[in-house]
Structure formats: C-alpha cells, structure tokens
Amino acid sequence: MSEDPDILEGIIGYRFRDGSLLERALTHKSFRFEKPAADPGVLGDNEQLEFLGDSVLGFIVSEQLVKSYPDMPEGGLSKRKAHLVSAVKLCEAAGGIELGRFLRLGRGEELSGGRSKRALLANALEALIAALYLDGGTEVARSFIMERILNDFLALSADGDERVNDFKSALQEATQRLKLPAPRYSIVKEQGPEHSKVFTVEVRIGKELSSRAEGLSKKSAGQKAAQIALGCLSGLNGNQTPEG
C-alpha cells in the first residue's frame, strides 16, 4: 500500500500545482494494468514520464559537468555522466527520499518486492524528475537534481577520475554510514586459460547480503560486485539490516 504523496512533497520540498503529475510519476504500469480503464483514480503509468525524465536528467548533468570541468576532455565528461545517471546512483537518490514508500504498484509487483527493486526505483526517479520539470520548469528540476543526485559528486577535483568508478570505496563508506558490517571480498571462481582468465568475486555484508560479478581481472570483478551491492543496500529498510 502506497503512502500519501503529500508526504513525499514534504520530503523533496516542493508542492505540485498539478497533483496528477506526481500521481502519474508514482504509478507503475502493473498498477494500471490491474485497474479498469474507467477508474478515475488511474491517470496512466509513469513510462512516458520516465522517458522524458531521462532526457532532462542527461541535459542538466551534462550542463553542470561542462560548467564544473571546462577543460576536461569529452571522454572524462562522459565517464562522469555515465556514473551520475547509472541505475546505482539513481537508486541511491531514490532511497534518500524514500521513494519506494510512495509507489503505486500492482499486487504481483508488490508481493515480489517491487518497492526495493533497483530498476523500478531508478525509473520512478526519472519519472519524478519529469513531473517536476513539467510542473515547475527547468529550474525546479535542476534544483532537485543538484540536491539529490549531484550533491556529493561535483566536489571532486578535475583529477579525480579514479574515484568515479571506485565502487568499493563507496560501498565501504555506505556500510559505515548505515552501521553495517564491513564488506568482505573473496574470489569464488577462476576460469579460462592463463592469458584470458575470467574471475568471479563475491562481496558479503553480514550474513544475509551478498553479490557476485565477473571480470577480466580480480579488481574489475570486485568493483562490479561492489556496484551491485550498493544497489542492493539502497533497497534495504530497517527490518532487512544484515547481521554481523
């Protein structure tokens, strides 16, 4: 059961003039499919808003990166942008405003844990950005993105490329912030010939949360596993905290 969108407006600090935009941004297609077309409470789902929000987010992130790093080559800017608009980053931002609490989901999606699914949360955040843009204009959308997505990133110095994909450090910081056990990494599989081995690395946080990923080096596999774990952490609530 979703909570009152008015609470979400309080969290993000913006009151919609057209409340139907917010409701639509919070409506997953599974909810619409389970309701009759004539139901006045169903105004459509958030897929088109997600499409628009993706473009609005991309534009504002690109604009801000160019302003912040005027001498950086295109490759460096693209690397930063890819990080900032990734599902992992958007899921973190969605967790920061507790977006999952307010989503309107169909029964099947609700029962399968839809409120904590990374892709669903990332898509809903993009839909919310579009709703803010349509209701309040570019500056309202920009303000939200700056506060919720870019707040901890633009402080990076121009030579901070290494940190952009340092998901292991980000995971370490996240577990400390959430008072969770420190991540533990282990190589669970090596396959292939010596010159082109594929490594599988597992990261565990406590007894319950773990993720695995493959890479052509132990380092890249560990980073990928940490990235997946970060997305999982954003879906945790107080009743799902891993035990040490």
C-alpha positions as CSV (number, residue, x, y, z in Angstrom):
1,M,0.0,0.0,0.0
2,S,1.5,3.3,-1.1
3,E,1.7,6.3,1.3
4,D,0.2,9.7,0.8
5,P,2.1,11.7,-1.9
6,D,1.8,14.8,0.2
7,I,4.4,13.3,2.5
8,L,6.8,12.9,-0.4
9,E,6.2,16.6,-1.4
10,G,7.4,17.5,2.1
11,I,10.5,15.4,1.8
12,I,11.5,16.9,-1.5
13,G,10.4,20.4,-0.5
14,Y,8.2,21.1,-3.5
15,R,4.4,21.3,-3.7
16,F,3.0,20.4,-7.1
17,R,0.5,22.7,-8.7
18,D,-0.8,19.7,-10.7
19,G,-1.0,16.8,-8.3
20,S,-1.9,14.4,-11.2
21,L,1.7,14.7,-12.5
22,L,3.1,13.4,-9.2
23,E,0.5,10.6,-9.0
24,R,1.4,9.5,-12.5
25,A,5.1,9.6,-11.8
26,L,4.5,7.3,-8.9
27,T,2.3,4.8,-10.8
28,H,3.9,1.7,-12.2
29,K,2.4,0.0,-15.2
30,S,1.5,-3.0,-13.1
31,F,-1.0,-0.9,-11.1
32,R,-2.6,0.5,-14.2
33,F,-3.0,-3.0,-15.7
34,E,-4.9,-4.2,-12.7
35,K,-7.4,-1.3,-12.7
36,P,-10.3,-0.9,-15.1
37,A,-9.8,1.8,-17.7
38,A,-12.8,3.8,-16.4
39,D,-11.3,4.0,-12.9
40,P,-10.9,7.8,-12.3
41,G,-8.0,7.1,-9.9
42,V,-5.8,5.8,-12.7
43,L,-4.4,8.6,-14.8
44,G,-1.8,6.4,-16.7
45,D,1.5,5.0,-15.7
46,N,5.0,6.6,-15.5
47,E,6.7,5.2,-18.6
48,Q,6.4,8.3,-20.7
49,L,7.5,10.5,-17.8
50,E,10.4,8.2,-17.3
51,F,11.4,8.7,-21.0
52,L,11.2,12.5,-20.6
53,G,13.0,12.4,-17.2
54,D,15.9,10.5,-18.6
55,S,16.5,13.4,-21.2
56,V,16.0,16.1,-18.6
57,L,18.5,14.4,-16.2
58,G,21.0,13.9,-19.0
59,F,20.8,17.5,-20.1
60,I,21.2,19.0,-16.6
61,V,24.0,16.6,-15.6
62,S,25.9,17.4,-18.9
63,E,25.4,21.1,-18.5
64,Q,26.7,21.1,-14.9
65,L,29.7,18.9,-15.7
66,V,30.8,21.2,-18.5
67,K,30.5,24.2,-16.2
68,S,32.4,22.4,-13.4
69,Y,35.2,21.0,-15.6
70,P,35.6,23.4,-18.5
71,D,39.0,21.9,-19.6
72,M,38.1,18.3,-19.3
73,P,38.2,16.1,-22.5
74,E,34.9,14.6,-23.7
75,G,36.0,11.1,-22.5
76,G,36.3,12.3,-18.9
77,L,33.0,14.1,-19.0
78,S,31.3,11.0,-20.5
79,K,32.7,8.8,-17.8
80,R,31.4,11.1,-15.0
81,K,28.0,11.4,-16.7
82,A,27.7,7.6,-17.0
83,H,28.3,7.3,-13.3
84,L,25.8,10.0,-12.3
85,V,22.9,8.7,-14.4
86,S,23.6,5.0,-13.7
87,A,20.9,2.9,-12.0
88,V,23.0,2.5,-9.0
89,K,23.3,6.3,-8.5
90,L,19.6,6.9,-9.2
91,C,18.7,4.1,-6.8
92,E,20.8,5.8,-4.1
93,A,19.0,9.1,-4.7
94,A,15.6,7.3,-4.7
95,G,16.5,5.8,-1.3
96,G,17.4,9.2,0.0
97,I,13.8,10.4,-0.5
98,E,12.3,7.0,0.4
99,L,10.6,6.9,-3.0
100,G,9.6,3.3,-2.7
101,R,7.1,4.1,0.0
102,F,5.0,6.1,-2.4
103,L,4.9,4.0,-5.5
104,R,1.6,2.7,-6.7
105,L,2.2,-1.0,-7.6
106,G,0.1,-3.9,-8.8
107,R,-0.5,-6.7,-6.4
108,G,2.0,-9.0,-8.2
109,E,4.8,-6.4,-8.2
110,E,4.0,-5.5,-4.6
111,L,4.4,-9.2,-3.5
112,S,7.6,-9.6,-5.4
113,G,9.3,-6.7,-3.5
114,G,8.9,-4.0,-6.2
115,R,9.4,-1.2,-3.7
116,S,13.0,-2.1,-3.4
117,K,13.9,-3.1,-7.0
118,R,16.7,-1.1,-8.3
119,A,15.5,-0.7,-11.9
120,L,12.0,0.2,-10.7
121,L,13.2,2.8,-8.3
122,A,15.6,4.3,-10.9
123,N,12.8,4.6,-13.4
124,A,10.4,6.1,-10.9
125,L,13.1,8.7,-10.0
126,E,13.4,9.7,-13.7
127,A,9.6,10.0,-13.9
128,L,9.6,12.2,-10.8
129,I,12.2,14.5,-12.4
130,A,10.0,14.8,-15.5
131,A,7.0,15.6,-13.3
132,L,9.0,18.3,-11.6
133,Y,10.1,19.7,-14.9
134,L,6.6,19.8,-16.4
135,D,5.1,21.3,-13.2
136,G,7.7,23.8,-12.3
137,G,10.1,24.2,-15.2
138,T,13.8,23.6,-15.7
139,E,14.9,25.4,-12.6
140,V,12.8,23.2,-10.3
141,A,14.1,20.1,-11.9
142,R,17.7,21.4,-11.8
143,S,17.3,22.2,-8.1
144,F,16.1,18.7,-7.3
145,I,18.9,17.1,-9.4
146,M,21.6,19.3,-7.8
147,E,20.5,18.5,-4.3
148,R,19.6,14.8,-4.6
149,I,22.0,13.5,-7.3
150,L,24.9,15.8,-7.8
151,N,25.3,17.0,-4.2
152,D,28.3,14.7,-3.4
153,F,29.9,14.5,-6.8
154,L,30.7,17.9,-8.1
155,A,33.1,18.5,-5.3
156,L,35.5,16.1,-7.0
157,S,38.6,17.7,-8.4
158,A,39.3,17.5,-12.1
159,D,41.9,14.8,-11.5
160,G,39.5,12.6,-9.6
161,D,38.9,10.1,-12.4
162,E,39.9,7.1,-10.2
163,R,37.1,7.8,-7.8
164,V,34.4,7.8,-10.4
165,N,34.3,4.1,-10.7
166,D,35.6,3.3,-7.2
167,F,32.5,1.4,-6.0
168,K,34.5,-0.5,-3.4
169,S,35.3,2.8,-1.5
170,A,31.7,3.9,-2.0
171,L,30.4,0.6,-0.5
172,Q,32.8,0.9,2.4
173,E,31.5,4.4,3.1
174,A,27.9,3.3,2.8
175,T,28.2,0.4,5.2
176,Q,29.9,2.7,7.7
177,R,27.2,5.3,7.3
178,L,24.5,2.6,7.8
179,K,26.4,1.0,10.7
180,L,26.6,-2.4,8.8
181,P,29.4,-4.9,8.9
182,A,32.4,-4.1,6.6
183,P,32.3,-5.7,3.2
184,R,34.3,-8.9,2.8
185,Y,35.6,-9.9,-0.7
186,S,36.5,-13.3,-1.9
187,I,37.4,-14.9,-5.2
188,V,34.9,-17.7,-5.7
189,K,35.9,-18.8,-9.3
190,E,38.7,-18.6,-11.9
191,Q,38.0,-20.0,-15.3
192,G,39.7,-19.8,-18.7
193,P,43.3,-20.0,-19.9
194,E,46.1,-18.1,-18.1
195,H,46.2,-15.3,-20.7
196,S,42.4,-14.6,-20.6
197,K,41.1,-15.7,-17.3
198,V,37.7,-14.6,-16.0
199,F,37.4,-14.0,-12.3
200,T,34.2,-14.2,-10.2
201,V,34.3,-12.2,-7.0
202,E,31.8,-12.2,-4.2
203,V,31.3,-9.4,-1.6
204,R,29.4,-10.2,1.6
205,I,28.0,-7.7,4.1
206,G,27.0,-9.6,7.2
207,K,25.2,-12.9,6.9
208,E,22.4,-12.0,4.5
209,L,23.5,-9.6,1.8
210,S,25.9,-10.7,-0.9
211,S,26.6,-10.1,-4.6
212,R,28.8,-11.6,-7.3
213,A,30.2,-10.4,-10.5
214,E,32.7,-11.5,-13.2
215,G,35.6,-9.5,-14.7
216,L,38.8,-10.0,-16.6
217,S,40.8,-9.0,-13.5
218,K,40.2,-9.5,-9.8
219,K,40.0,-5.7,-9.4
220,S,37.3,-5.2,-12.1
221,A,35.2,-8.1,-10.8
222,G,35.4,-6.7,-7.2
223,Q,34.4,-3.3,-8.4
224,K,31.4,-4.7,-10.3
225,A,30.3,-6.8,-7.3
226,A,30.6,-3.7,-5.1
227,Q,28.4,-1.7,-7.5
228,I,25.7,-4.4,-7.4
229,A,25.9,-4.4,-3.6
230,L,25.4,-0.6,-3.5
231,G,22.2,-1.0,-5.4
232,C,21.0,-3.7,-3.0
233,L,21.8,-1.5,0.0
234,S,19.5,1.3,-1.3
235,G,16.6,-1.1,-1.1
236,L,17.1,-2.1,2.5
237,N,14.8,-1.0,5.2
238,G,15.1,-1.2,9.0
239,N,13.8,-4.8,9.0
240,Q,16.3,-6.1,6.5
241,T,19.6,-5.0,8.0
242,P,22.3,-7.7,7.6
243,E,23.6,-9.1,10.8
244,G,27.3,-9.3,11.6
